[in-house]
């Protein structure tokens, strides 16, 4: 059965009305004057009105007259009206509509021109109440802000704790250096003096026995020879003990650091290490004349330099070593470069790289930094930078 044309139009209008009423979004149309031409039940319900009451009323004055803060929303600024006045479709989720109790609620709306051929007849507006979404977003933002605040507080606490830890580490290092100095002096003054005195006594005994050989019977000569041999062995052992004591004293606190200063100590340490490790040393120092570092900083620089050389001795398997000490008035730079086996960057950042961590912490305490550059097969470069402006 074929329906006549009016019947087809009626069926289509009924289907369109059912479609508009079945959607959960609010939908309304406006003419060129902004008056409501239709509105579905969902839209009227969100506005707190009956659909028949809304028809024919100016929708901007009814529901879009003010911003969320209550300030006036002028009609010529309204994106909904611009949809047909300027042919500009829009989609907005940062504004509010107002209900029958003049209470705002956040909405997401879109407005599109209603066209009749090429002629604009008005606009169609769809909108959704996004109060729940806004509450969730606000709650999420509050949680984010609270989390950021807590992270900032914890970061500050951690920063303070790290500062206190560094101060404690620096204090412990000063105490340890003082103890090393005290032990080195006691070993030098007490044990060293005793060993020297003992060696002198043994040498005196050896001399007396040698003198008595000419005055005693031949049968006692063998015994005296054995005594002389014992004295000579004892003298050799004492000499070794004196050398070991000197080495221990130097390890604890090189006397050259106290007597001749940091620059002489660095040069002495570099040549001693190169000689001991059988390395070819390329030494260079510039700009240090008249520059005197405070004792704590000088000790830190010396210990970092020792650890640089120690790292070369333990891991590099190098044959050549280049050392550069440079003061340019504003900064001290100490660099140690070898031609050894090198290592991957991860090796210097490993949790067990205690030597590197110690060097970094010593440098950081005085506002300095340690740079490490290394490639497998191409050697390593350690470079210490410490500012001299505040000393």
Order of alpha helices (4+ residues) and beta strands (2+ residues): alpha-beta-beta-alpha-alpha-alpha-alpha-beta-beta-beta-alpha-alpha-alpha-alpha-alpha-beta-alpha-beta-beta-alpha-alpha-beta-beta
